[in-house]
């Protein structure tokens, strides 16, 4: 074995078992795109993983909720006693001093 092959870091492997008809389907799709089965599966899995993560991080609001949210951002209500108490608790927990209002 060459020293170059010995120095190359190993990449993690991902082995899965699947029914033969599923493997044939994946092989056919990879061949149609002119790619190896490994490349096809890896690319497809990465795309799906990104879509899944993005869909779980996105918040979709109705038109009504969007309007309510925007209004609250543009014209926030005055802090009430519960909010002031929560801020005081937070600042005390982290040892910070309150800022002037």
VENQUIJO-V567664 format. One record per residue. N is the residue number from 1. RES is the residue in three letters. OMEGA is omega in whole degrees, -180 to 180 (* if undefined). Layout:
n=N res=RES omega=OMEGA
n=N res=RES omega=OMEGA
This chain:
n=1 res=UNK omega=-179
n=2 res=UNK omega=179
n=3 res=UNK omega=179
n=4 res=UNK omega=179
n=5 res=UNK omega=180
n=6 res=UNK omega=-176
n=7 res=UNK omega=-179
n=8 res=UNK omega=180
n=9 res=UNK omega=179
n=10 res=UNK omega=176
n=11 res=UNK omega=-179
n=12 res=UNK omega=178
n=13 res=UNK omega=178
n=14 res=UNK omega=-178
n=15 res=UNK omega=177
n=16 res=UNK omega=175
n=17 res=UNK omega=180
n=18 res=UNK omega=176
n=19 res=UNK omega=-178
n=20 res=UNK omega=-178
n=21 res=UNK omega=177
n=22 res=UNK omega=178
n=23 res=UNK omega=179
n=24 res=UNK omega=179
n=25 res=UNK omega=180
n=26 res=UNK omega=178
n=27 res=UNK omega=-180
n=28 res=UNK omega=179
n=29 res=UNK omega=179
n=30 res=UNK omega=180
n=31 res=UNK omega=179
n=32 res=UNK omega=178
n=33 res=UNK omega=179
n=34 res=UNK omega=-179
n=35 res=UNK omega=175
n=36 res=UNK omega=178
n=37 res=UNK omega=179
n=38 res=UNK omega=180
n=39 res=UNK omega=180
n=40 res=UNK omega=-179
n=41 res=UNK omega=-179
n=42 res=UNK omega=-179
n=43 res=UNK omega=180
n=44 res=UNK omega=-179
n=45 res=UNK omega=179
n=46 res=UNK omega=178
n=47 res=UNK omega=-179
n=48 res=UNK omega=178
n=49 res=UNK omega=179
n=50 res=UNK omega=178
n=51 res=UNK omega=-179
n=52 res=UNK omega=180
n=53 res=UNK omega=-179
n=54 res=UNK omega=-178
n=55 res=UNK omega=178
n=56 res=UNK omega=179
n=57 res=UNK omega=-178
n=58 res=UNK omega=174
n=59 res=UNK omega=179
n=60 res=UNK omega=-179
n=61 res=UNK omega=172
n=62 res=UNK omega=178
n=63 res=UNK omega=-180
n=64 res=UNK omega=-180
n=65 res=UNK omega=178
n=66 res=UNK omega=179
n=67 res=UNK omega=179
n=68 res=UNK omega=-180
n=69 res=UNK omega=-180
n=70 res=UNK omega=179
n=71 res=UNK omega=179
n=72 res=UNK omega=179
n=73 res=UNK omega=-177
n=74 res=UNK omega=-178
n=75 res=UNK omega=-176
n=76 res=UNK omega=177
n=77 res=UNK omega=176
n=78 res=UNK omega=179
n=79 res=UNK omega=177
n=80 res=UNK omega=-176
n=81 res=UNK omega=180
n=82 res=UNK omega=179
n=83 res=UNK omega=178
n=84 res=UNK omega=179
n=85 res=UNK omega=179
n=86 res=UNK omega=178
n=87 res=UNK omega=179
n=88 res=UNK omega=178
n=89 res=UNK omega=180
n=90 res=UNK omega=-179
n=91 res=UNK omega=179
n=92 res=UNK omega=-179
n=93 res=UNK omega=-179
n=94 res=UNK omega=176
n=95 res=UNK omega=180
n=96 res=UNK omega=178
n=97 res=UNK omega=177
n=98 res=UNK omega=176
n=99 res=UNK omega=178
n=100 res=UNK omega=-179
n=101 res=UNK omega=*
